[in-house]
Amino acid sequence: MAFRNVIALVAAALAAAQGAAAATCTVSAVAGFSSCSGSSSVLVKGPFTVPAETVATLSIASGGKATVTGTVTFAKSTSLTSSDYLFTLQGSGVTFDGTSGVFNGNGASYWDGEGSNGGVNKPKMFKVSTSGNSVIKGIKLLNTPIHAFSVSGSNNLIESVTVDDSAGTSLGHNTDGFDVSASNIIIKDSYVYNQDDCLAINSGSNITFSGNYCSGGHGISIGSIASDKTVDGVYVSSCSVVDSQNGVRIKTDYDATGGYVKNVQYSSITLSSISKYGIVIEQDYENGSPTGTPTSGIPISAVTLSGITGTMASGYKYSTYILCAACSDFSFSGIDITPKSASCTGISPTPTGC
């Protein structure tokens, strides 16, 4: 009887070990994203290539974790458009740890200087559809066709990620680092090298952007804000913006109505070699060519800028540029951008620095 018990215990231990080994589902080819969806432990193990005309979605079980190692390359597609995402992450309360991983979007095969405004079809890169205090960390997105991270799920932390589109200096366009249309979002300690907005908030509330480095793009932006879109509570702090068109900016579409922007704080932002505007707030935005005539359809209020310092590049327009028709309750302090040249219209009282 004792011998049988020993055999049973050994068999149980072997079964448990096999079960533990099977608990992690490994993705080593594109089909694995589908077969591993629903698992609580996923290993995305590169190198492998996602074929052309193919998108990948990974849905992690609630509370689960996915780890990425190696490089996943997305082959050039011709039919995927800006409505498509090469990779979509789903799940509630999940962790996506890409510290040892790279997603390569093969951007050079798409870049033609037109971005999503024309030319060849271009998909977006990484859609964050998670929720429930999920964490996305460590992943490097390399050579994205256009937008890198598109954040549509709320209650997420994104930290220590890298967007590297530096190879697109001449032809990359609309390579936004983070496009956010969600609430309760924290993005921190990350690096973006691109040719468009480092951050673009299109709608949402309670959004924090801190400790980030932005190079080569259009700055840290709210907007452009379209009709019926609202932004309430944005906190940007301790960031660096270098070799970019703009430092910090808020932009609302010239023909937009029914929305608002309020409760915005930019603090402790260091600018270096900004070619156009250090601070820019405009209510005349039209893609590629602002109208020059501000409109009041999207009011901007309760905006605080403090400790915005740094330098403009040769040929810059203004260190501070405000063109408003419906702006109120602005507070500027500690603004030290050199050389100083300001143009502030349509705001009363005029904030310090104008």
WOBELKA-V69703 format. One record per residue. N is the residue number from 1. RES is the residue in one small letter. PHI is phi as a letter, one per 30 degrees, with the letter a starting at -180 (NA if undefined). D_LAST is the distance of its C-alpha to the last C-alpha in Angstrom with 2 decimals. Layout:
n=N res=RES phi=PHI d_last=D_LAST
n=N res=RES phi=PHI d_last=D_LAST
This chain:
n=1 res=m phi=NA d_last=90.40
n=2 res=a phi=d d_last=88.29
n=3 res=f phi=d d_last=88.17
n=4 res=r phi=d d_last=86.93
n=5 res=n phi=d d_last=84.20
n=6 res=v phi=d d_last=83.06
n=7 res=i phi=e d_last=83.00
n=8 res=a phi=d d_last=80.99
n=9 res=l phi=d d_last=78.47
n=10 res=v phi=d d_last=78.09
n=11 res=a phi=d d_last=77.66
n=12 res=a phi=d d_last=75.04
n=13 res=a phi=d d_last=73.14
n=14 res=l phi=d d_last=73.29
n=15 res=a phi=d d_last=72.06
n=16 res=a phi=d d_last=69.17
n=17 res=a phi=d d_last=68.24
n=18 res=q phi=d d_last=68.42
n=19 res=g phi=d d_last=66.28
n=20 res=a phi=d d_last=63.66
n=21 res=a phi=d d_last=63.65
n=22 res=a phi=d d_last=63.31
n=23 res=a phi=d d_last=60.43
n=24 res=t phi=c d_last=57.88
n=25 res=c phi=c d_last=57.61
n=26 res=t phi=c d_last=56.80
n=27 res=v phi=c d_last=54.91
n=28 res=s phi=b d_last=56.09
n=29 res=a phi=a d_last=55.90
n=30 res=v phi=e d_last=54.00
n=31 res=a phi=d d_last=56.74
n=32 res=g phi=d d_last=56.10
n=33 res=f phi=d d_last=52.81
n=34 res=s phi=d d_last=54.82
n=35 res=s phi=d d_last=57.79
n=36 res=c phi=c d_last=55.73
n=37 res=s phi=d d_last=53.58
n=38 res=g phi=j d_last=54.50
n=39 res=s phi=d d_last=55.32
n=40 res=s phi=c d_last=53.88
n=41 res=s phi=b d_last=53.98
n=42 res=v phi=b d_last=53.05
n=43 res=l phi=c d_last=52.96
n=44 res=v phi=c d_last=51.33
n=45 res=k phi=c d_last=53.13
n=46 res=g phi=d d_last=52.16
n=47 res=p phi=d d_last=52.68
n=48 res=f phi=a d_last=53.36
n=49 res=t phi=c d_last=52.04
n=50 res=v phi=d d_last=51.16
n=51 res=p phi=d d_last=52.84
n=52 res=a phi=e d_last=51.18
n=53 res=e phi=i d_last=50.54
n=54 res=t phi=b d_last=50.56
n=55 res=v phi=c d_last=48.05
n=56 res=a phi=b d_last=48.56
n=57 res=t phi=b d_last=48.05
n=58 res=l phi=b d_last=48.72
n=59 res=s phi=c d_last=49.19
n=60 res=i phi=c d_last=49.80
n=61 res=a phi=d d_last=51.86
n=62 res=s phi=e d_last=50.07
n=63 res=g phi=i d_last=49.27
n=64 res=g phi=d d_last=50.38
n=65 res=k phi=b d_last=49.06
n=66 res=a phi=b d_last=48.79
n=67 res=t phi=b d_last=48.62
n=68 res=v phi=c d_last=47.89
n=69 res=t phi=b d_last=49.48
n=70 res=g phi=i d_last=49.59
n=71 res=t phi=c d_last=48.00
n=72 res=v phi=c d_last=48.18
n=73 res=t phi=c d_last=47.63
n=74 res=f phi=c d_last=47.04
n=75 res=a phi=d d_last=48.92
n=76 res=k phi=e d_last=47.38
n=77 res=s phi=c d_last=47.81
n=78 res=t phi=c d_last=47.85
n=79 res=s phi=c d_last=48.09
n=80 res=l phi=d d_last=45.40
n=81 res=t phi=c d_last=42.17
n=82 res=s phi=d d_last=38.64
n=83 res=s phi=d d_last=40.26
n=84 res=d phi=c d_last=42.30
n=85 res=y phi=b d_last=41.64
n=86 res=l phi=d d_last=43.67
n=87 res=f phi=b d_last=43.82
n=88 res=t phi=b d_last=43.41
n=89 res=l phi=c d_last=43.69
n=90 res=q phi=b d_last=44.99
n=91 res=g phi=k d_last=46.16
n=92 res=s phi=c d_last=45.37
n=93 res=g phi=i d_last=44.85
n=94 res=v phi=c d_last=45.50
n=95 res=t phi=b d_last=44.54
n=96 res=f phi=c d_last=43.97
n=97 res=d phi=c d_last=44.19
n=98 res=g phi=c d_last=43.59
n=99 res=t phi=e d_last=43.21
n=100 res=s phi=c d_last=46.02
n=101 res=g phi=b d_last=45.34
n=102 res=v phi=b d_last=43.65
n=103 res=f phi=c d_last=43.26
n=104 res=n phi=c d_last=43.21
n=105 res=g phi=d d_last=42.08
n=106 res=n phi=i d_last=43.43
n=107 res=g phi=e d_last=40.15
n=108 res=a phi=e d_last=41.18
n=109 res=s phi=d d_last=43.88
n=110 res=y phi=c d_last=41.34
n=111 res=w phi=d d_last=38.31
n=112 res=d phi=b d_last=38.22
n=113 res=g phi=i d_last=34.56
n=114 res=e phi=c d_last=34.44
n=115 res=g phi=h d_last=34.14
n=116 res=s phi=d d_last=34.86
n=117 res=n phi=d d_last=34.12
n=118 res=g phi=l d_last=37.51
n=119 res=g phi=i d_last=40.06
n=120 res=v phi=d d_last=42.38
n=121 res=n phi=d d_last=42.34
n=122 res=k phi=b d_last=40.29
n=123 res=p phi=d d_last=40.54
n=124 res=k phi=d d_last=37.98
n=125 res=m phi=c d_last=38.94
n=126 res=f phi=b d_last=39.00
n=127 res=k phi=c d_last=38.82
n=128 res=v phi=c d_last=38.42
n=129 res=s phi=c d_last=40.44
n=130 res=t phi=d d_last=41.36
n=131 res=s phi=a d_last=40.84
n=132 res=g phi=i d_last=42.12
n=133 res=n phi=i d_last=40.16
n=134 res=s phi=d d_last=41.06
n=135 res=v phi=b d_last=39.96
n=136 res=i phi=c d_last=39.28
n=137 res=k phi=b d_last=39.07
n=138 res=g phi=i d_last=39.67
n=139 res=i phi=d d_last=40.24
n=140 res=k phi=c d_last=39.06
n=141 res=l phi=c d_last=38.33
n=142 res=l phi=c d_last=39.03
n=143 res=n phi=h d_last=38.43
n=144 res=t phi=d d_last=37.52
n=145 res=p phi=e d_last=38.10
n=146 res=i phi=b d_last=34.86
n=147 res=h phi=e d_last=33.24
n=148 res=a phi=d d_last=34.34
n=149 res=f phi=c d_last=34.18
n=150 res=s phi=c d_last=34.11
n=151 res=v phi=c d_last=33.97
n=152 res=s phi=c d_last=35.60
n=153 res=g phi=d d_last=37.53
n=154 res=s phi=c d_last=36.07
n=155 res=n phi=i d_last=36.58
n=156 res=n phi=b d_last=36.35
n=157 res=l phi=c d_last=35.37
n=158 res=i phi=c d_last=34.64
n=159 res=e phi=b d_last=34.63
n=160 res=s phi=h d_last=35.23
n=161 res=v phi=c d_last=35.47
n=162 res=t phi=b d_last=34.68
n=163 res=v phi=c d_last=33.74
n=164 res=d phi=c d_last=34.73
n=165 res=d phi=c d_last=34.24
n=166 res=s phi=d d_last=33.55
n=167 res=a phi=d d_last=36.56
n=168 res=g phi=c d_last=34.81
n=169 res=t phi=e d_last=32.31
n=170 res=s phi=d d_last=33.66
n=171 res=l phi=b d_last=34.91
n=172 res=g phi=d d_last=33.56
n=173 res=h phi=a d_last=31.30
n=174 res=n phi=h d_last=30.22
n=175 res=t phi=c d_last=31.19
n=176 res=d phi=e d_last=28.90
n=177 res=g phi=d d_last=29.48
n=178 res=f phi=b d_last=29.39
n=179 res=d phi=c d_last=29.34
n=180 res=v phi=c d_last=29.44
n=181 res=s phi=b d_last=30.85
n=182 res=a phi=a d_last=32.24
n=183 res=s phi=b d_last=31.79
n=184 res=n phi=h d_last=32.27
n=185 res=i phi=c d_last=31.43
n=186 res=i phi=b d_last=30.74
n=187 res=i phi=b d_last=30.02
n=188 res=k phi=b d_last=30.02
n=189 res=d phi=h d_last=30.95
n=190 res=s phi=b d_last=31.12
n=191 res=y phi=b d_last=30.49
n=192 res=v phi=b d_last=29.42
n=193 res=y phi=b d_last=29.94
n=194 res=n phi=a d_last=29.41
n=195 res=q phi=b d_last=27.98
n=196 res=d phi=b d_last=25.97
n=197 res=d phi=e d_last=24.03
n=198 res=c phi=d d_last=24.92
n=199 res=l phi=b d_last=24.60
n=200 res=a phi=b d_last=24.51
n=201 res=i phi=c d_last=24.87
n=202 res=n phi=c d_last=26.47
n=203 res=s phi=a d_last=27.62
n=204 res=g phi=k d_last=28.75
n=205 res=s phi=b d_last=28.06
n=206 res=n phi=h d_last=27.97
n=207 res=i phi=c d_last=26.94
n=208 res=t phi=c d_last=26.31
n=209 res=f phi=b d_last=25.29
n=210 res=s phi=b d_last=25.66
n=211 res=g phi=i d_last=26.74
n=212 res=n phi=c d_last=26.56
n=213 res=y phi=b d_last=26.22
n=214 res=c phi=b d_last=24.91
n=215 res=s phi=b d_last=25.77
n=216 res=g phi=i d_last=25.87
n=217 res=g phi=c d_last=24.42
n=218 res=h phi=c d_last=21.39
n=219 res=g phi=j d_last=19.82
n=220 res=i phi=c d_last=19.94
n=221 res=s phi=b d_last=19.68
n=222 res=i phi=c d_last=20.30
n=223 res=g phi=j d_last=22.04
n=224 res=s phi=d d_last=22.62
n=225 res=i phi=c d_last=23.75
n=226 res=a phi=c d_last=26.76
n=227 res=s phi=e d_last=28.59
n=228 res=d phi=i d_last=29.91
n=229 res=k phi=c d_last=28.21
n=230 res=t phi=b d_last=26.54
n=231 res=v phi=b d_last=24.53
n=232 res=d phi=b d_last=24.60
n=233 res=g phi=j d_last=23.94
n=234 res=v phi=b d_last=22.41
n=235 res=y phi=b d_last=22.13
n=236 res=v phi=c d_last=20.95
n=237 res=s phi=b d_last=21.46
n=238 res=s phi=h d_last=22.63
n=239 res=c phi=c d_last=22.33
n=240 res=s phi=c d_last=22.05
n=241 res=v phi=b d_last=20.85
n=242 res=v phi=b d_last=22.29
n=243 res=d phi=h d_last=23.08
n=244 res=s phi=b d_last=21.35
n=245 res=q phi=d d_last=19.46
n=246 res=n phi=b d_last=16.63
n=247 res=g phi=c d_last=15.80
n=248 res=v phi=b d_last=15.10
n=249 res=r phi=a d_last=14.92
n=250 res=i phi=b d_last=16.04
n=251 res=k phi=b d_last=17.86
n=252 res=t phi=b d_last=20.16
n=253 res=d phi=d d_last=22.90
n=254 res=y phi=d d_last=22.61
n=255 res=d phi=c d_last=26.10
n=256 res=a phi=d d_last=26.09
n=257 res=t phi=b d_last=27.03
n=258 res=g phi=i d_last=28.48
n=259 res=g phi=b d_last=26.25
n=260 res=y phi=a d_last=23.14
n=261 res=v phi=b d_last=20.77
n=262 res=k phi=a d_last=20.31
n=263 res=n phi=h d_last=20.34
n=264 res=v phi=b d_last=18.40
n=265 res=q phi=b d_last=17.69
n=266 res=y phi=c d_last=16.45
n=267 res=s phi=b d_last=17.35
n=268 res=s phi=h d_last=18.48
n=269 res=i phi=c d_last=17.72
n=270 res=t phi=c d_last=18.50
n=271 res=l phi=c d_last=17.52
n=272 res=s phi=b d_last=19.69
n=273 res=s phi=h d_last=20.02
n=274 res=i phi=c d_last=17.66
n=275 res=s phi=d d_last=18.51
n=276 res=k phi=b d_last=16.05
n=277 res=y phi=b d_last=12.86
n=278 res=g phi=d d_last=12.05
n=279 res=i phi=b d_last=10.34
n=280 res=v phi=b d_last=11.30
n=281 res=i phi=b d_last=12.01
n=282 res=e phi=b d_last=14.18
n=283 res=q phi=c d_last=16.98
n=284 res=d phi=b d_last=18.85
n=285 res=y phi=d d_last=20.45
n=286 res=e phi=b d_last=23.83
n=287 res=n phi=e d_last=25.58
n=288 res=g phi=i d_last=25.05
n=289 res=s phi=a d_last=23.45
n=290 res=p phi=e d_last=20.57
n=291 res=t phi=d d_last=21.42
n=292 res=g phi=i d_last=18.21
n=293 res=t phi=b d_last=18.95
n=294 res=p phi=d d_last=17.58
n=295 res=t phi=b d_last=20.24
n=296 res=s phi=c d_last=20.63
n=297 res=g phi=d d_last=23.61
n=298 res=i phi=b d_last=22.00
n=299 res=p phi=d d_last=19.71
n=300 res=i phi=b d_last=17.17
n=301 res=s phi=b d_last=17.00
n=302 res=a phi=h d_last=16.95
n=303 res=v phi=c d_last=14.55
n=304 res=t phi=b d_last=13.96
n=305 res=l phi=b d_last=12.35
n=306 res=s phi=b d_last=13.66
n=307 res=g phi=i d_last=14.81
n=308 res=i phi=c d_last=13.30
n=309 res=t phi=b d_last=14.40
n=310 res=g phi=k d_last=16.01
n=311 res=t phi=b d_last=16.26
n=312 res=m phi=c d_last=15.77
n=313 res=a phi=c d_last=18.99
n=314 res=s phi=e d_last=20.17
n=315 res=g phi=i d_last=19.30
n=316 res=y phi=d d_last=16.10
n=317 res=k phi=c d_last=13.86
n=318 res=y phi=b d_last=10.20
n=319 res=s phi=d d_last=9.26
n=320 res=t phi=b d_last=6.69
n=321 res=y phi=b d_last=8.02
n=322 res=i phi=b d_last=8.44
n=323 res=l phi=b d_last=11.50
n=324 res=c phi=b d_last=13.11
n=325 res=a phi=b d_last=16.16
n=326 res=a phi=b d_last=16.95
n=327 res=c phi=b d_last=14.24
n=328 res=s phi=a d_last=14.57
n=329 res=d phi=h d_last=14.59
n=330 res=f phi=c d_last=11.53
n=331 res=s phi=b d_last=11.23
n=332 res=f phi=c d_last=9.19
n=333 res=s phi=a d_last=11.06
n=334 res=g phi=i d_last=12.34
n=335 res=i phi=d d_last=9.74
n=336 res=d phi=b d_last=11.36
n=337 res=i phi=c d_last=11.46
n=338 res=t phi=b d_last=13.08
n=339 res=p phi=d d_last=13.09
n=340 res=k phi=c d_last=9.36
n=341 res=s phi=a d_last=8.22
n=342 res=a phi=c d_last=5.25
n=343 res=s phi=b d_last=6.44
n=344 res=c phi=b d_last=5.84
n=345 res=t phi=b d_last=9.31
n=346 res=g phi=i d_last=11.72
n=347 res=i phi=b d_last=10.16
n=348 res=s phi=b d_last=11.07
n=349 res=p phi=d d_last=10.39
n=350 res=t phi=d d_last=6.62
n=351 res=p phi=d d_last=6.08
n=352 res=t phi=e d_last=5.65
n=353 res=g phi=j d_last=3.79
n=354 res=c phi=d d_last=0.00
